[in-house]
């Protein structure tokens, strides 16, 4: 069953603000609804069982469902060296996996997004607002991911960072540069 069909079972889309919906694709809309429904369950808000793990995965899937990913300048250079035509739409799975030299990296770690979601009311508009401001997915080289780890920023933001600050702040600290070019993606969400 598609995420869109599941989302219709969770409730009407009419509550969703029209302006925000315009920037989300159908999979992201469905994931907003899933996350909103989950946050209405007290055991989820209390992080019982695997709630933290499951919520982090849904948050990550929301970002991964985007139609475009950021590219680090180093990843862009590698893609060009590999002869990848960036004018085309690519399957998400093409650059994913343990054997790939690329990683899909969330500009704001899912655990921080989860913390922010737990601080708002579990209503669609607030959940969508948090998720829409949760940064993007960036395609980076594995070596660049190592730089984030070396700077202690693999799953955190720099000291003093607050929600609403620059989503790329940890990249700046670790020396990762983001290119203007984007990678346009389609297909199954890889996680």
GUMARLUM-49946 format. One record per residue (C-alpha): y negated, x negated, z. Coordinates in steps of 0.001 Angstrom, whole numbers, plus 500000, padded with zeros to 6 digits. Each point is the difference from the previous one (the first is absolute). Example, Ala and Ser with C-alpha at 12.3 -4.5 7.8 and 13.67 -1.06 7.14 Angstrom:
# GUMARLUM-49946
504500487700507800;496560498630499340;
# end
This chain:
# GUMARLUM-49946
500000500000500000;496566498624499097;497366499205502622;497774502682498439;502655502707500456;500623498886503570;496286500004500742;499688503622498806;502604500929502599;497909498377502739;497004502238499416;497246501106497710;497920497426498171;496948502261500290;498886498386503292;499562496636498251;496415499006499160;499611500110496218;497799496888499742;502542497765501748;502917501439498032;498410498848496743;500735496339500787;503619500496501128;502977500364497703;502664502688500668;502293497604501892;497155498973502293;499086503647500598;503614500707500987;500064496988502331;496754501122501680;501694503318500690;503179498343501299;498027497752502338;497791502871501185;503063502148500736;501640497114501847;496925499352502122;500111503613501172;503333499281501747;499418498856503583;503018497666499962;498543498207496977;496583499630501668;501807498651503093;501891497483497772;503430501253501105;503129498756498247;499186498386496658;496663501806499622;497948496791499748;502302498536497353;500116503239498003;496258500559500204;499288496403498900;502299500490497002;498259503203498961;496597498293500359;501194497079497874;501396502397497389;496608501751499805;498314496719499013;502870498991497716;499780503355498199;496554499070498631;499712499697496225;498296496595500172;500558496940502156;497573497199500764;500925496534498753;499311496715501711;498448497463497645;503094497815500395;502324502932499174;497854500867496985;500244496408498743;503802500044500420;500312503345498214;497970498669497080;502127496823499915;503088502228499906;498541501848496999;499602503342501772;497785502379498026;497654501402502627;498694502642497613;503326501803500384;501328502141502847;502911498279501787;502913501325502048;499467499288503677;503473498460500158;499146497331497406;498265497697502497;501910501035503120;502961498430501748;501209496931501850;500318497974496797;496469500823498866;497207497490500571;497727502977500762;499649502221503064;498384503393500425;497729499480502976;497997502680501834;496405498933500527;499992501751503386;503385499796501757;501799503336500426;500188499561503780;496187500002500181;499796503048497754;502550501714502274;497842499212503038;496980501529498259;501983503100498960;501076500546503594;496326500018501051;499091502976497777;500988503647500003;503162500734497979;498155502040497381;500204499285496307;496329499104499501;499980497396502796;503359498493499033;498932499798496365;496716498368501003;501799497303502002;502576499341497278;497342499911497283;498110497323501940;503134497987500861;499567497418497286;502122499434496943;503110498152498948;499383496491498697;502437498053497868;500063496493501462;502175496936499599;502536499245502718;498052496810500761;496908502102500682;501965502182502397;500922496767501802;496260499274500368;499517503345501757;502854499113502367;498568496513500680;496670501591500949;501747502493502305;498999502870497701;503326501158498576;499848503280501937;496529499982501521;496357499834499042;497589497234501039;498543499946503495;497095502432500277;501059502128497027;499560503749500543;501130503014497981;497603500452497093;499259496267499660;500977498077496864;503648500776499144;500268496502498466;498806498187503138;503307498256500729;500231498842496383;496567498394500298;501066498163503175;503263498785498408;498285498969496749;501549502640497715;497691501104497204;500294503383498318;499473500245496245;497997502690498238;503054500815497829;502406502650501315;503711500498499376;500665503533498757;503368501243501265;502398502928499664;503514500940500965;501904500132503251;498281498743503122;501527496667501074;500272499424503726;
# end
